[in-house]
Amino acid sequence: PVPAGLPGDPEPEEAVSDDSSRHGGRVRGFPHERGSWATHVYLPCRVQEEFLELLELLVSRARTYVSSLAAMEEFHLSLSQCVVLRYHWIDPFIRSLKERLASFDRFFCVADQVKVYTNQNKTRTFIGLEVSAGHFQLLELVSEVDRVLEEFGLPTFYKDPSFHISLAWCVGDLSDRLEGQCLRELQDIVDGFEDSALLLRVQWEQIRCKSGNKYFSFPLR
């Protein structure tokens, strides 16, 4: 563990103003501060052309309920919350992650259950595909990631997490418009889509950590 207040630790610097209009009206969960890097551990998801066709159908239908929905451009499954890491902790944090994750093999998940989510402070709503198979392996990964987070005094992942791949999002808490009838219609689209059982069976080949503008990859065996 890297304790706080080490000799040579940089002094806290002034906060930087953050303009939400530059990123679609999204609001940060914490203020940006120089020397503090937003950090996230996740499984990147490579999608096929057919997946994008399914996504277009889902977003088009969901927009009849919430017109401001925007489709995700990249897809992933989170293994951590977004946490704040001091710049000089990045290298030891990545080394610890690499050691903890070195023994994991590639595995499959099935993500085929449409679900509506909001972030913790209710500033964004998401439509996602929840994992229905592969939950045990994901919990094992989260357990190791949590141990690294604990070493650095950072928040661990949610208890009883709903592992999912986000498909679309909008600003604000609009979950009441997307639950119920809309959700049933979206699930019908997924269930009726050609080859959806094969399409929504995802093989995970690597774990990734994004810290600020830096990316680190940990291949699964």
GUKE-862752 format. One line per 8 residues: number of its first residue (from 1); for each residue x negated, y, z of C-alpha. Coordinates in pm, whole numbers, plus 50000, padded with zeros to 5 digits. Layout:
REM GUKE-862752
NUM	X:Y:Z  ...
REM end
This chain:
REM GUKE-862752
1	50000:50000:50000  49891:50357:49932  49971:50561:50244  50076:50922:50221  49829:51193:50310  49515:51029:50174  49207:51251:50164  49204:51422:49828
9	49581:51397:49775  49690:51686:49555  49890:51960:49720  50262:51971:49635  50317:52206:49344  50607:52428:49255  50924:52274:49111  50992:52324:48740
17	51327:52455:48620  51531:52197:48431  51773:52285:48151  52046:52018:48124  52155:52149:47783  51832:52009:47638  51942:51651:47705  52312:51633:47633
25	52430:51787:47959  52282:51510:48171  52183:51615:48522  51872:51484:48696  51924:51274:49007  51634:51464:49164  51455:51791:49079  51151:51770:48854
33	50828:51854:49034  50478:51869:48889  50279:51564:48989  50594:51356:49050  50676:51109:48774  51018:50951:48719  50950:50576:48707  51171:50286:48597
41	51111:49910:48557  51327:49732:48298  51359:49461:48033  51357:49615:47683  51618:49470:47448  51552:49437:47076  51881:49422:46887  51984:49284:46550
49	52173:49468:46278  52489:49277:46371  52463:49408:46726  52470:49764:46593  52782:49676:46392  52948:49551:46711  52835:49865:46895  52992:50086:46626
57	53325:49903:46662  53319:49935:47041  53225:50303:47049  53480:50389:46780  53759:50224:46981  53644:50372:47313  53635:50724:47163  54013:50707:47122
65	54016:50723:47503  53706:50942:47565  53602:51142:47259  53269:51257:47411  53118:50908:47429  52772:50877:47272  52617:50547:47166  52286:50450:47323
73	51990:50458:47084  51776:50213:47282  51884:49920:47495  51749:49773:47815  51838:49595:48137  51723:49769:48455  51516:49591:48722  51475:49902:48939
81	51637:50231:49011  51469:50542:48873  51222:50635:49148  50971:50916:49193  50604:50819:49182  50313:51053:49250  50071:51066:48957  49778:50923:49153
89	49991:50623:49255  50066:50515:48897  49757:50297:48842  49780:50105:49173  50156:50069:49123  50105:49917:48776  49831:49684:48903  50060:49557:49176
97	50345:49505:48929  50115:49313:48694  50008:49078:48973  50363:49017:49093  50506:48951:48747  50221:48744:48599  50379:48403:48668  50720:48460:48506
105	50824:48275:48190  51044:48399:47907  51413:48328:47957  51758:48387:47811  52057:48584:47934  52410:48605:47802  52554:48959:47819  52914:48939:47696
113	53142:49099:47960  53240:49460:47891  53232:49673:48205  53250:50043:48298  52986:50196:48526  52907:50534:48678  52573:50651:48814  52536:50708:49188
121	52623:51077:49188  52911:51030:48941  52762:51267:48682  52765:51008:48402  52986:50718:48293  52864:50418:48093  53012:50129:47899  52792:49822:47930
129	52773:49449:47866  52740:49264:48196  52529:48950:48222  52733:48631:48266  52442:48383:48249  52079:48427:48358  52160:48605:48683  51931:48387:48896
137	51618:48463:48692  51697:48835:48703  51731:48827:49081  51388:48659:49105  51234:48938:48896  51405:49208:49101  51276:49046:49421  50916:49086:49302
145	50971:49440:49173  51132:49530:49507  50822:49410:49692  50607:49648:49491  50849:49936:49553  50839:49863:49926  50457:49878:49923  50486:50238:49806
153	50778:50332:50031  51018:50364:49736  51388:50269:49720  51453:49910:49616  51719:49794:49369  52089:49776:49449  52222:49491:49663  52435:49246:49461
161	52347:49421:49133  52566:49402:48824  52298:49339:48561  52401:49494:48232  52295:49649:47903  52438:50000:47859  52600:50065:47521  52741:50418:47543
169	52765:50707:47788  52933:51039:47855  52893:51323:48103  53111:51316:48415  53314:51045:48587  53564:50935:48322  53585:50574:48438  53961:50599:48498
177	54017:50661:48125  53800:50367:48020  53922:50107:48270  54242:49911:48214  54378:49908:47860  54063:50047:47697  53844:49788:47869  54076:49505:47762
185	54065:49622:47402  53685:49641:47408  53658:49289:47552  53889:49162:47276  53656:49315:47017  53354:49142:47173  53533:48807:47204  53656:48822:46845
193	53334:48941:46684  53177:48690:46446  52894:48491:46609  52922:48700:46927  52817:48401:47143  52485:48382:46959  52448:48757:46914  52485:48833:47286
201	52236:48566:47396  51927:48774:47465  51574:48638:47504  51354:48848:47731  50991:48850:47624  50840:49133:47826  50896:49363:48120  50825:49731:48080
209	50760:50019:48317  50809:50380:48209  50648:50644:48427  50685:50996:48292  50566:50970:47933  50356:50658:47996  50471:50304:47906  50327:49982:48048
217	50418:49632:47924  50396:49298:48106  50445:49004:47865  50638:48707:47998  50465:48372:47948
REM end
